Each structure stands twice: as structure tokens, then as C-alpha cells.
Amino acid sequence: MLIPKEAHSPGQTAGKTPLSQSWEWPKQRCIKRSSNLQPITTMTIDIDPGLHRRLKVYCFNRDIVIANFLRGLIEEAVGEDSN
């Protein structure tokens, strides 16, 4: 679909707002631990595609959210925070 030039301002892609106007810093996320909310940190790892698929199937078959499963494994390995 062609959009006439006058339909959008210079520096703006047709149908999109400029990045500088649409982007915002992400809001701090929290996770509920017992009775209080604690801020969380995002962790990114690289894993083999085969392992990723097996992890997804494992969690799907047990109706587990992957992030919760991994959090549980990490807490089990290093111990829970005493805070």
C-alpha cells in the first residue's frame, strides 16, 4: 500500500512513530516472594538449540513456566536468599 508523502512527517516511516517518540526505558519489574515484592534482574544465556527444545518440551509436559523452572534450579543449586 502506498501512502502519499504528505501523510507522514519527514523522518517518520509510513505508519510508524519515530523511535525517539515511541521508545521508553523499561519499567523495573518485581517478583513476589512470600509476602513482599522484590526487584528482579534479567539474565540472558546462550544454549544449544537441542537443549532449548528439550527444556521447552519438559516444561510443557509438566505445565511449568520455563523461567520458574530455571529459578527453582538456581535457588536449589546456590541456596535461597535469607532476606
C-alpha positions as CSV (number, residue, x, y, z in Angstrom):
1,M,0.0,0.0,0.0
2,L,1.4,3.4,-1.0
3,I,1.0,6.3,1.4
4,P,1.2,9.8,0.0
5,K,4.3,11.8,1.1
6,E,2.3,14.4,2.8
7,A,0.6,11.7,5.0
8,H,3.6,11.5,7.3
9,S,6.2,14.0,8.5
10,P,9.8,13.9,7.5
11,G,11.9,11.4,9.4
12,Q,8.9,9.3,10.1
13,T,8.4,5.9,8.5
14,A,4.9,5.4,7.0
15,G,2.5,4.3,9.7
16,K,5.2,4.3,12.4
17,T,6.1,6.9,15.0
18,P,9.7,8.0,15.2
19,L,11.9,5.8,17.5
20,S,12.7,8.8,19.7
21,Q,9.0,9.4,20.4
22,S,7.9,5.8,20.9
23,W,10.8,4.3,23.0
24,E,10.8,4.4,26.8
25,W,13.0,3.0,29.4
26,P,11.6,-0.3,30.7
27,K,9.9,-0.1,34.0
28,Q,11.5,-2.0,36.9
29,R,10.0,-5.4,37.2
30,C,9.4,-7.1,40.6
31,I,8.7,-10.7,41.6
32,K,6.5,-11.6,44.5
33,R,8.5,-13.6,47.2
34,S,6.4,-14.7,50.1
35,S,4.7,-11.5,51.4
36,N,6.8,-8.8,49.7
37,L,7.8,-7.7,46.2
38,Q,11.5,-7.7,45.3
39,P,13.1,-6.2,42.2
40,I,14.4,-8.7,39.7
41,T,17.3,-8.8,37.3
42,T,17.1,-10.2,33.8
43,M,19.7,-12.9,32.9
44,T,20.3,-14.0,29.3
45,I,22.2,-17.2,28.4
46,D,23.1,-18.9,25.2
47,I,22.2,-22.6,25.0
48,D,22.3,-25.3,22.3
49,P,19.0,-25.3,20.2
50,G,18.5,-29.0,21.0
51,L,18.8,-28.4,24.7
52,H,16.3,-25.5,24.4
53,R,13.8,-27.7,22.6
54,R,14.1,-30.4,25.3
55,L,13.7,-27.8,28.0
56,K,10.5,-26.5,26.4
57,V,9.1,-30.0,25.9
58,Y,10.0,-30.9,29.5
59,C,8.3,-27.8,31.0
60,F,5.3,-28.1,28.6
61,N,4.7,-31.7,29.6
62,R,4.7,-30.7,33.3
63,D,2.8,-27.4,32.9
64,I,5.7,-25.4,34.2
65,V,6.8,-21.9,33.2
66,I,10.4,-22.2,31.9
67,A,11.5,-19.1,33.9
68,N,10.0,-20.5,37.2
69,F,11.7,-23.9,36.5
70,L,15.1,-22.3,36.0
71,R,14.7,-20.0,39.0
72,G,14.0,-23.1,41.1
73,L,17.1,-24.9,39.8
74,I,19.3,-21.9,40.5
75,E,17.9,-21.5,44.0
76,E,18.3,-25.2,44.7
77,A,22.0,-25.0,43.5
78,V,23.1,-21.8,45.3
79,G,20.5,-21.7,48.1
80,E,17.8,-19.2,48.8
81,D,18.5,-15.7,49.9
82,S,17.9,-15.2,53.6
83,N,16.4,-11.7,53.1
